[in-house]
Amino acid sequence: MAIGTSVIMRIEMDKTKTGFGQVISEITNAGGDVVAIDVIRASKESTIRDVTINVSDAEDGRLTEAVASLPGVRVVNVSDRTFLVHLGGKVEVQPKVKITNRDDLSRVYTPGVARVCMAIHDDPGKAHTLTIKRNTVAVVSDGTAVLGLGDIGPKAAMPVMEGKAMLFKQLAGVDAFPICLDTKDTEEIIRTIKAIAPGFGGINLEDIASPRCFEIEERLKAELDIPVFHDDQHGTAVVMLAGLLNALRLVDKPMERVKAVLVGCGAAGTACSKILLSAGIGELVCVDRMGALVPGETYDNPNWNWLAERTNPRRLRGGVSDVIRGADVFIGVSRPNVLTVEDVQSMAKDPIVFAMANPEPEISPEAAEPYVRVIATGRGDYPNQINNVLCFPGIFRGALDCRATSINEEMKLAAARAIASVVSDDELNEYYIIPSTFNDKVVERVSRAVAEAAIRTGVARRIPNDLR
């Protein structure tokens, strides 16, 4: 079922044959919820109205058939409002200065532009101040791991990348370009991104399937001198840690004494595990389809081997139910229904559950709520949404502002702590451990904290004026 889907139905009606009340009744009986009515044209005998209707499935034809079956009623058109937003794409390029005369033209283009070109040729670092590189991020995907949709290809992935570009601009003032590559070849993706990198101040990798995403990111981080950030991994990890910091503050448990069980050791799960280890988690047990990862065991997945050697100090074995007894925290980045009520009941006092699988969490919040102190999900229709939007705009804003060469672990930790700090002591409660996506303090605090961490760790090439 689609969430928040609405359509606009244009209806032409012969008033001598059917009353508008009958139309509304038919819409309601067919499962629609009328939220707005606009009269387009009216006469004594007929009217044309646009009716905005919330529906469970915009592609379900029963609603249209029900209305069209009424005598004297013709359904002129049905428009899905979500599709209308995407017509012609959601982003565009706008010039910062107007060209109104020959003098303007000579400065922004030939012949005046030659002086700027040569200045950059003589000092390549000036590209950061004299081109869009200063404020521009490439949002790059191959469309192989689109959230909730999987491998849908580069063309079908474009609307997601456009949406991300919109969020970059609206929330952090960062100019982002959606770029979808028609290849699944790791080497070709790396080569292509390296080739386009001169025009960008940062690379945001998005919706690239595991395990290729690990190699692509690691290689690009090593071979480029601009930040490379796979948001599906690290954005999830940063926001998860921000929420956990506040949840632990609420239940008064220090990080170093906490036992956490993490289920799902893919891209996001690996990043979540790494940031938890960096944050000083007391005990972490990672579980995937083979069960708990155990030190000393050898796995086909190199990331599992890395995790196994750094987690599960008591060498616990088995599935979720076997290792979760006495745990303070459950973190899920896996699939629906891997956590049961009985599992939650076996956890320590004041259990914290982050069931972040999308669109269906590892346990339904309704089932878990009677037995947990805090629950968070990846969904926006429940409290405590773990949403990457809280992370990537501010991280890239801070990285661009200080011209960072990379986004390191210290910068991610700083971002998580900054997000957590937005929730004050007075605001903090079981249903509010993470700030709203639209809280205007988030980007400001995250960008500053990230820039400070970049300067502190030696990856900044510039100190912003407000940090001097």
C-alpha positions in Angstrom: 0.0 0.0 0.0 1.3 3.4 -0.9 1.6 6.0 1.9 0.1 9.4 1.4 -0.9 8.9 -2.3 -3.4 11.3 -3.7 -5.0 11.9 -7.1 -6.9 14.8 -8.7 -10.0 13.5 -10.5 -11.6 15.9 -13.0 -15.3 15.2 -13.2 -17.8 16.5 -15.7 -21.3 16.1 -14.3 -24.8 16.5 -15.7 -26.7 18.0 -12.7 -30.0 16.9 -14.0 -29.0 13.2 -13.7 -26.7 13.0 -10.7 -26.1 15.1 -7.6 -22.6 15.9 -6.5 -23.4 14.2 -3.1 -23.8 11.0 -4.9 -20.3 11.4 -6.5 -18.8 11.9 -3.0 -20.6 8.9 -1.6 -19.3 6.7 -4.5 -15.8 7.9 -3.9 -16.0 7.2 -0.2 -17.5 3.7 -0.8 -14.7 2.9 -3.1 -12.1 3.7 -0.4 -11.2 7.3 -1.3 -11.0 10.2 1.1 -12.0 13.6 -0.4 -9.7 16.4 0.8 -10.4 19.2 -1.6 -12.9 20.3 -4.3 -12.3 23.0 -6.9 -15.0 24.2 -9.3 -13.5 24.6 -12.8 -16.6 25.5 -14.8 -20.3 25.6 -13.9 -23.6 26.2 -15.6 -27.3 25.5 -14.8 -27.1 22.0 -16.3 -23.5 20.9 -15.7 -20.4 21.4 -13.7 -16.7 20.4 -14.0 -14.9 19.9 -10.8 -11.4 18.8 -9.7 -11.7 16.5 -6.7 -8.5 15.8 -4.7 -8.7 12.3 -3.2 -6.4 10.4 -0.8 -6.2 6.8 -2.0 -4.4 3.7 -0.9 -3.3 2.8 -4.4 -3.1 5.4 -7.2 -3.1 2.6 -9.9 -6.3 1.0 -8.6 -8.9 1.6 -11.2 -11.9 0.8 -9.0 -12.3 4.3 -7.9 -12.5 5.7 -11.5 -14.9 2.9 -12.5 -17.2 3.6 -9.6 -17.5 7.3 -10.3 -17.8 6.8 -14.1 -20.6 4.4 -13.6 -22.9 7.1 -12.2 -25.5 8.4 -14.7 -24.5 11.7 -16.4 -20.9 11.6 -14.9 -17.8 11.6 -17.1 -14.3 11.2 -15.6 -12.3 13.6 -17.8 -8.9 12.9 -16.3 -7.2 11.4 -13.3 -3.8 12.9 -12.3 -1.5 11.4 -9.7 -0.2 14.3 -7.7 3.1 12.6 -7.1 3.7 12.1 -10.8 2.8 15.8 -11.4 5.6 16.9 -9.1 8.1 14.9 -11.3 7.0 16.2 -14.7 10.1 17.4 -16.5 12.3 16.5 -13.5 12.5 18.2 -10.2 15.7 20.3 -10.5 17.1 22.8 -12.9 20.2 25.0 -13.5 19.9 28.7 -12.9 22.6 31.3 -13.6 23.9 33.4 -10.7 24.4 36.5 -12.9 22.4 37.8 -15.8 23.8 38.4 -19.3 22.1 41.5 -20.7 24.7 43.1 -22.9 28.0 42.5 -24.8 30.1 43.6 -21.8 28.4 40.9 -19.6 29.0 38.3 -22.3 32.7 39.1 -22.6 33.2 38.7 -18.8 31.3 35.4 -18.3 32.4 33.9 -21.6 34.9 34.8 -24.3 37.2 36.7 -24.3 37.3 37.5 -20.5 36.8 33.9 -19.3 40.3 33.1 -20.7 42.0 35.0 -17.9 40.1 32.9 -15.3 40.9 29.7 -17.2 44.6 30.5 -17.1 44.6 31.5 -13.5 43.2 28.0 -12.7 45.8 26.4 -15.1 48.6 28.1 -13.2 47.1 27.3 -9.8 44.6 24.4 -9.8 43.6 25.1 -6.3 41.8 28.2 -7.6 39.1 25.9 -9.1 37.6 25.8 -5.6 37.0 29.6 -5.6 36.5 30.4 -9.3 34.2 27.5 -10.4 31.1 25.7 -9.2 33.5 23.1 -7.6 33.4 25.3 -4.5 29.8 24.3 -3.7 28.9 21.3 -5.8 28.3 17.6 -5.1 27.7 14.8 -7.6 25.0 12.4 -6.5 26.1 9.2 -8.3 24.2 5.9 -8.6 24.0 2.9 -10.8 20.5 2.2 -9.7 21.3 -1.3 -8.3 20.1 -0.9 -4.7 17.3 1.7 -4.6 15.6 1.7 -1.2 12.7 -0.6 -1.2 12.9 -1.2 -5.0 16.3 -3.0 -5.5 18.0 -3.1 -8.9 15.8 -0.9 -11.1 18.5 0.5 -13.3 19.9 4.0 -13.8 17.0 5.6 -15.6 14.4 4.5 -13.0 16.8 5.7 -10.2 16.9 9.3 -11.5 13.9 10.5 -9.6 15.5 9.5 -6.3 18.8 11.2 -7.2 16.9 14.4 -8.2 15.1 14.3 -4.9 18.4 14.1 -3.1 19.7 17.0 -5.1 16.7 19.1 -4.0 17.3 18.3 -0.3 21.0 19.3 -0.6 20.0 22.7 -2.0 17.0 23.4 0.2 18.5 22.3 3.5 22.2 23.2 3.1 22.5 25.5 0.1 24.7 22.8 -1.7 24.3 22.5 -5.5 24.0 18.8 -6.3 23.8 17.1 -9.7 22.0 13.7 -10.1 24.2 11.4 -12.2 23.1 7.8 -13.0 25.6 5.6 -14.6 24.6 2.9 -17.1 27.0 0.3 -15.9 27.4 -2.2 -13.1 31.1 -2.7 -13.7 33.1 -1.6 -10.6 36.2 -0.5 -12.6 34.1 1.5 -15.0 32.1 3.2 -12.2 35.4 4.2 -10.5 37.0 5.4 -13.7 33.9 7.4 -14.7 33.6 9.1 -11.3 37.3 10.0 -11.3 36.9 11.5 -14.8 34.1 13.8 -13.8 35.6 14.7 -10.4 37.3 17.9 -11.4 33.9 19.7 -11.6 32.8 18.7 -8.1 33.8 19.5 -4.5 32.4 16.1 -3.2 30.9 12.8 -4.4 27.8 11.3 -2.8 27.5 7.7 -3.7 23.9 6.5 -3.6 22.0 3.2 -4.0 24.9 1.1 -5.2 24.6 -2.6 -4.3 26.8 -4.4 -1.7 29.5 -5.6 -1.8 30.6 -3.5 -4.8 29.8 -0.3 -2.9 32.6 -1.0 -0.4 35.3 -1.2 -3.1 34.0 1.7 -5.1 34.0 4.0 -2.0 37.4 2.8 -0.7 39.1 3.2 -4.1 37.7 6.6 -4.7 38.6 7.8 -1.2 42.2 6.7 -1.9 42.4 8.1 -5.4 40.5 11.4 -5.2 41.3 14.5 -3.2 37.7 15.4 -2.5 35.2 13.9 0.0 33.6 10.6 -1.1 30.6 9.5 1.0 28.4 6.5 0.5 25.3 7.8 2.2 23.4 4.4 2.4 26.3 3.3 4.7 27.5 6.2 6.6 24.4 8.4 6.6 22.4 5.6 8.2 25.2 5.0 10.7 25.6 8.7 11.7 21.8 9.2 12.3 21.5 5.9 14.1 24.3 6.8 16.5 22.7 10.3 17.1 19.4 8.6 18.1 21.2 6.1 20.2 23.2 8.7 22.1 20.0 10.4 23.1 18.2 7.1 23.9 21.0 6.1 26.2 20.9 9.5 27.8 17.2 9.0 28.4 17.7 5.6 30.1 20.9 6.7 31.8 23.2 4.0 30.5 26.8 4.8 29.5 27.9 3.7 26.0 30.9 1.7 27.3 28.6 -0.5 29.5 26.0 -1.3 26.8 25.5 -4.6 25.0 24.1 -4.1 21.5 22.9 -6.7 19.0 23.0 -5.6 15.4 21.2 -7.6 12.7 22.0 -7.2 9.0 25.7 -7.0 8.1 25.3 -5.5 4.7 26.5 -2.0 3.7 24.5 0.0 6.3 25.0 -2.7 9.0 28.8 -2.7 8.5 28.9 1.1 8.8 26.7 1.1 11.8 28.9 -1.5 13.5 32.1 0.6 12.7 30.7 3.8 14.1 29.4 2.0 17.3 32.9 0.6 17.8 34.4 4.1 17.3 31.9 5.5 19.8 33.1 3.0 22.4 30.2 0.6 22.6 30.8 -1.9 25.4 29.8 -5.1 23.6 28.6 -5.5 20.1 27.3 -8.8 18.6 26.6 -8.8 14.8 24.1 -11.2 13.3 23.5 -12.1 9.7 21.9 -15.0 7.8 24.6 -17.3 9.1 23.9 -16.3 12.7 26.2 -14.4 15.0 29.6 -13.5 13.6 32.2 -15.2 15.9 35.9 -14.3 16.3 38.2 -16.9 14.7 35.6 -18.1 12.2 36.2 -17.5 8.5 33.5 -16.2 6.2 33.2 -15.7 2.5 32.4 -12.0 3.0 35.5 -10.0 3.8 33.5 -7.5 5.8 32.1 -10.2 8.0 35.7 -11.3 8.7 36.6 -7.8 9.7 33.5 -7.5 12.0 34.0 -10.9 13.5 37.5 -10.1 14.7 36.3 -6.9 16.4 32.9 -7.9 17.9 31.3 -10.6 20.0 34.0 -10.8 22.7 32.1 -13.6 24.5 31.9 -15.6 21.3 28.2 -16.0 21.4 26.7 -18.3 18.8 23.2 -18.7 17.2 20.5 -16.5 15.9 18.9 -13.4 17.2 17.0 -15.1 20.0 20.2 -16.8 21.2 22.3 -13.7 21.5 19.8 -11.0 22.5 19.2 -12.1 26.0 20.3 -9.4 28.4 21.1 -6.9 25.6 20.4 -3.2 26.1 20.0 -2.3 22.5 18.8 -4.0 19.3 19.7 -2.4 15.9 18.1 -3.8 12.8 19.1 -3.0 9.2 17.9 -6.3 7.8 14.3 -7.5 7.0 10.8 -7.6 8.5 9.9 -9.9 11.4 13.4 -11.0 12.6 12.7 -9.8 16.1 9.9 -11.2 18.2 8.1 -9.9 21.3 9.7 -12.8 23.2 13.1 -11.6 22.1 12.3 -8.1 23.3 11.1 -9.4 26.7 14.4 -11.2 27.1 16.4 -8.0 26.8 17.8 -5.9 29.8 15.8 -3.4 31.7 14.6 -0.3 29.6 15.4 -2.0 26.2 16.1 0.2 23.2 15.0 -1.1 19.8 16.0 0.5 16.5 14.0 -1.5 13.9 15.2 0.3 10.7 14.3 -2.0 7.9 12.2 -0.2 5.3 9.3 -0.2 4.5 8.5 -3.0 7.0 10.6 -2.9 10.3 12.1 -5.9 12.0 9.3 -5.8 14.5 6.1 -3.7 14.3 6.2 -0.7 16.7 2.7 -1.6 17.9 3.9 -5.1 19.0 7.2 -3.8 20.6 5.9 -0.7 22.4 4.5 -2.3 25.5 7.9 -3.9 26.2 10.4 -1.3 25.2 11.5 2.0 26.6 12.4 3.5 23.2 11.7 2.4 19.7 12.9 4.0 16.5 12.3 3.0 12.9 13.2 4.2 9.4 9.6 5.3 8.7 8.1 8.7 8.9 4.7 7.6 10.1 6.1 6.6 13.5 8.1 8.7 16.1 11.9 8.6 16.1 12.5 8.2 12.4 16.2 7.4 11.6 16.4 9.5 8.4 19.6 10.1 6.4 18.3 13.6 5.6 19.5 14.7 9.0 23.0 13.8 8.0 24.2 14.3 4.5 23.3 18.0 3.9 25.2 19.2 6.9 28.2 16.8 6.5 28.8 18.0 2.9 28.1 21.7 3.9 30.9 21.4 6.5 33.2 19.5 4.2 32.8 22.0 1.4 33.2 25.0 3.7 36.6 23.8 4.8 37.5 22.2 1.5 38.1 18.8 3.2 40.0 16.1 1.3 37.9 13.4 2.9 35.1 12.6 5.4 36.8 10.6 8.1 35.5 8.7 11.2 36.0 11.7 13.5 33.9 13.9 11.2 31.1 11.3 11.3 31.2 11.0 15.0 31.1 14.8 15.3 28.1 14.9 13.0 26.2 12.3 15.1 26.9 14.2 18.3 25.8 17.5 16.7 22.5 15.9 15.6 21.9 14.5 19.1 22.7 17.9 20.6 19.7 19.5 18.8 17.3 17.7 21.2 17.5 19.6 24.5 17.1 18.0 27.9 13.6 19.5 28.2 12.6 18.1 24.8 14.1 14.6 25.2 11.5 11.8 25.8 10.7 8.3 24.6 9.0 9.7 21.5 11.5 12.4 20.6 15.1 11.2 20.6 16.0 12.6 17.2 15.2 16.0 15.7 12.8 16.7 12.9 14.2 16.6 9.3 13.1 20.3 9.0 14.7 21.5 12.2 16.8 24.4 11.0 19.4 23.9 13.7 20.5 20.5 12.4 22.5 21.6 9.3 24.0 24.6 11.1 25.3 22.4 14.0 26.4 19.5 11.9 28.3 21.6 9.3 30.2 23.4 12.0 31.0 20.3 14.0 32.2 18.5 10.8 34.4 21.4 9.8 35.9 21.6 13.2 36.6 17.9 13.2 38.2 18.2 9.7 40.5 21.0 10.9 41.4 19.0 14.0 42.3 15.9 12.1 44.2 17.7 9.4 42.0 17.0 6.3 40.8 20.7 5.9 42.5 22.9 3.3 40.7 26.0 4.5 39.6 27.4 7.8 36.2 29.1 7.5 36.0 32.6 8.7 33.6 31.8 11.6 36.1 29.2 12.9 39.2 31.4 12.8 
